[in-house]
Amino acid sequence: MIVVTGGFVARPDSVDQLAELCLAHVRRSRTEPGCVSHGVHRDVEDPLRFTFVEEWADRDALAAHFAVPASREFVRAATALSDGQSRMTVYEATPIRVP
């Protein structure tokens, strides 16, 4: 399983627009093959901060997601509405079953 975390810090004048853009991206991404989960969360201490947590079945599914033109357009548009810095970390994870 592949886990992706990342996010943006909105500019105060664009926070609502960025929220709408993020929600549309998440909803579209959830329909892609290999998407296990895809969510965006707003920080309760800093309402300008949006964090994504995604799970993908494998590297190929994530690579396909990155290749979707709408995904690239989302990053471009979100960066323009934010502080200009996108953050992303990709992990290869093995689930641990807890009794």
C-alpha positions in Angstrom: 0.0 0.0 0.0 1.1 3.5 -0.8 0.3 6.4 1.7 0.6 10.0 0.6 0.4 13.0 2.9 0.6 16.6 1.8 -1.1 19.9 1.6 -1.2 23.6 1.1 -1.6 26.7 3.2 -4.1 29.0 1.7 -3.8 32.7 1.3 -6.5 34.4 3.5 -8.2 35.9 0.4 -8.5 32.5 -1.3 -9.2 30.0 1.5 -12.8 29.3 0.4 -11.8 28.9 -3.3 -9.0 26.5 -2.3 -11.4 24.5 -0.1 -13.8 24.0 -3.0 -10.9 23.1 -5.3 -9.6 20.5 -2.8 -13.0 18.9 -2.3 -13.5 18.6 -6.1 -10.0 17.0 -6.4 -10.7 14.5 -3.6 -14.1 13.5 -5.0 -12.6 12.9 -8.5 -9.6 11.1 -7.2 -11.7 8.6 -5.2 -13.2 7.4 -8.5 -9.7 6.4 -9.9 -8.7 2.8 -10.1 -6.5 1.8 -7.1 -7.6 4.6 -4.8 -8.3 3.1 -1.4 -9.0 6.4 0.3 -8.5 10.1 -0.4 -9.4 12.8 2.0 -8.6 16.5 2.7 -8.7 17.9 6.2 -8.7 21.4 7.5 -6.5 22.2 10.5 -8.6 23.4 13.6 -5.6 25.4 14.8 -4.8 27.0 11.5 -7.9 27.1 9.2 -5.7 28.1 6.3 -3.9 24.7 6.3 -5.3 21.9 4.2 -3.8 18.4 4.6 -4.4 15.4 2.3 -4.2 11.8 3.4 -4.4 9.3 0.6 -4.1 5.5 0.3 -3.3 3.8 -3.0 -3.2 0.1 -3.8 0.3 0.3 -5.3 2.8 2.5 -7.0 1.3 2.0 -10.4 -2.1 3.3 -9.2 -0.4 6.4 -7.7 1.6 6.9 -10.9 -1.6 6.8 -12.9 -3.2 9.3 -10.6 -0.3 11.7 -11.1 -0.6 11.3 -14.9 -4.2 12.4 -14.9 -4.3 15.9 -16.5 -6.9 17.0 -13.8 -4.4 16.1 -11.1 -1.7 18.2 -12.6 -4.1 21.0 -13.1 -5.3 20.8 -9.5 -1.7 21.2 -8.2 -1.1 24.2 -10.4 -4.4 25.9 -9.4 -4.0 25.0 -5.7 -0.4 26.4 -5.7 -1.7 29.6 -7.2 -4.3 29.9 -4.4 -1.8 29.1 -1.6 1.4 30.3 -0.1 3.0 28.9 -3.3 4.4 25.8 -1.6 2.9 22.4 -2.0 4.0 19.7 0.4 4.0 16.0 -0.3 5.5 12.8 1.2 5.0 9.4 -0.2 5.3 6.2 2.0 5.3 2.6 1.1 3.4 1.0 4.0 2.5 -2.5 5.2 -0.7 -2.6 7.4 -0.3 -4.1 10.8 -3.2 -6.1 12.0 -4.0 -5.4 15.7 -6.2 -7.9 17.5 
